[in-house]
Amino acid sequence: MTAGATGEIYRIDWLPGTDTLHGTCHCGREHTSQDPIEMWEWMLAHPNGHSPQEPPEHQSRGNSS
């Protein structure tokens, strides 16, 4: 799938050897499902279907000595 005018990229991968689909929304959230319709509904419901993934907190690791 190509990026739209907003540059949003939605990705769905099939996990070989299974009936499972793994989707990644443009916001970084991930979801798995065996139902392709449910997968697209989840993605296209953004932001109502899920909240954006929080970036990992960068904790300072100072020298304790």
ABEGO torsion letter per residue (X at the ends): XBBBAAGBBBBBBBBBGBABBBBBBAAGBBBBBABAAAAAAAAAAOAAABBBBBBBBBBBBBBAX
